[in-house]
């Protein structure tokens, strides 16, 4: 068996954005070190109420063949008409990744026969895509890398084949036929499964921020074709194999690792890699051959005679640019600079559009939050709330606690009404009942007390009951201070203000 080991080597070409530092990952095989080269073709379903060239609906989960127009079914004489919203979403996505927007683009016919493709061809863009080169900045283990994007082109999706339990019949659902896809093609800049995962997560975050794709890989609205090859360091690219339609980040990473290992074993055993299309079996964790890989000439591409070149006026592009929200990288930097969040915490919050929106809704409660409040809110969100949601099997959009309630809880801790331990108790009740934290604290007597007289009375009793430990403390055993704090908090059921307890203990122990 081939022994494989991920490791990094420092003497590599500089990245374009991280000041010259770039890491590469290699595999150790029987004959030396191998580098993997990965490129991803991500198919992202455009958010639009109707399809790319017809008025048929695009809602997910509809009855089979209930959302099919005459155009989608390729009835004779039916002509496609470009959906403006689909083009707008593609342009907005291109701007979001800093890509070139081509003022003129053209549609081509990609010819092949398959049962779920009624026309016998797919309308796509090969020679003149709507979006040109761009890039994506990813972070892997604290190291930033820039992954180039070759192009984004717009194309129509095919239908879906469904098979009965006994493999004797197949059924065709054309609901998906004609839905607009953006094919986002990366350059072969990815060098490890971890980088592929980071790239997909970052791309999905941007698509969700922009609102051009929901990124739900489990529903098929975002899926990846993974191109993998291996080579010895410094040698030309090897022969690549394409793994089709991988529908989760975890599966993409697993497919890359398996396929790299397979290719190295083939080469080191004296064989050659055949350019082919493969499938990933996630149950077995392996790829298997599907068919030989076609090249562009195999599809007999030619310009679609039913569609004129697409010309984008400058005003349309400006409108698309102005409609964009604050994107994850800019938001992350703002959180670090203005809210004093750590880079890690800022990255966690901005990785998902819904999480960032929830966090900002929480901060709105404070009008002008300072760095201390922002940090407290961010830490509570990423630890307490995330932990609770994970146990409940929910996400941030389905949280039983609202942003306003979260902010009220943070405020009660900040003004001394609740201690950290009392806040945890209140939060658990909030999750169960949905009540506001102030009401819970009031009704259940969970407010923190700062009454110096009451606290001092409790401390005096504890000191009187533990004279031996008092003498030990006064003779130099300072660690006993924690014992007295714990006894006081226990005696007051955790409701004493810790700052007041500490201050009074120091005073009384020194008397």
C-alpha positions, 0 to 999 in steps of 0.5 A: 500500500502507498504511504501518504503524508500531508506536509508543507514545503516553503520554497514555492511561488509567491501568492498574489495577496499574502506578501509572498507566503504560500504553502503547498501540500504534497503526498509522499509515495513510494517513489518520492513526493507528489503534488496534487492539482485541483480545479473546481467547476461549481454549478450554482443554481441562480435564484430566480422565480422563472427559468433562464429561457422560459417563464416556468417556475423554479420552486424546489420540491414541486410535483414532477413535471409540473413546472415545464413550459413548451420551451423546456420540453423542446416543442417545435417552434419554441424560441428562448428568451433570456431572463433578465434577472438571471443575467443580473444575478450572474453579473452581481456574482462576478462583481462580488469576486472582483471579476471582469464583466464582459460587455458582450457575451454569446450563447452556444449550443453544447450538443449531446444526447441524454434522456433528460435533455429534450433539446438534444443540446444544452444552451451554454457559453463556451467562447464568450462567457458573461464573466471573465477572470476573478479571484477568491481569497481563502484562509486555511489554518491562518494562512491566506491564499488567493485562488484564481477564477477563470470564468463564470458562464450562464447555462441551462440545467438538464432534467432529472432521471428517477429510477424505480426500486427494481432497475427496470424503468426510469422516469424523467422529471423536467422540472429542473430542465431550463433552470439557470445555472452559473458555472464558476470555473476555478483555475487549477490553483488548489493544492489540498483537500483543505483548500478545496473545502475552504474555497467552496465554503467561501464561494458559498458564503459570497453567493448567499451574501449576494443572494444569487444562489442559496448554496444548498448542496443537499438540494442540488442547487450547488454542486461541484465537478472536481478535476484532480491530477498529480505531478512530481514537484516542478513538473508539468500538469498531469492528466486530470480526471473529473469527478462529477456532481459532488454535493457536499464540501466533505465529499469533495475533500474525501473525493480529492484525497481518494483520487490523488491516492489512486492516481499515484498508485497507478503511476507508481505501478507503471500505469498511465492515468486516462482522462475520464469522468468519474463518480464519487461513491460516498458510502465506500469513500471511493471514485469509480469510472463513469465514461471517457472524458470528452473535449470541447470538440466532442460536443460540437459547440456552435453559436446558438442561432436563436439568441443574439449576442448579449450586450450589457449597458454600463448603466446595467452593470452600475445598477448591479454593483450598487445593489451588492451588500457588504461582502464577507471580507469587508464585513470581517475587516470592519468587525476586527477594526471597529469592533475589536473582535479577534480575526477568528471570531470575526471569521466565524460570524461572517462565514454565514450571511444569516449569522452576521445578520443575527449578530448585527441585529443583536448589536442594534439593541445597544445603539452605539455598542463599544468594543467591550459589548461587541466582544461579549455579544460575539463570544456569547453568540459563537459559544453559548448560542451556537452550542445550544443550537447544535444540541437542538439540531437547529440553525441560526434562522430557527433559533428559539432566542431572538437577537433582541433577547440575546442583546438583553441578556448581554446587557443584564450581565454588563450592568451587573444584574446577572453574573456569568453563572446566573446568565447561563441559568437564565439562558437555559430557561429562555431556550425552553420557554422563549421568555425575555431574560429580564422577566425570568430574572425577576420572576425566579429571583435570579438577579445578582445582589450587590448589597454590601451589607448582606454580602458582608454578613455572609462573609463574616459567618464564613470567616468565623466558621473557618478560623484555621483557614483564615490563619493559614491565609494570613500566614501566606497561603494566598491560594485560599482566597479562592476557597473563601470566594467559592464559599461565599458564592455558594452560600448566596446561591451564586447571586452575589456580585463577584466584584463586591465579594472579592473587594469585601473579602480582601478587606475583611481578611486583611483586618 
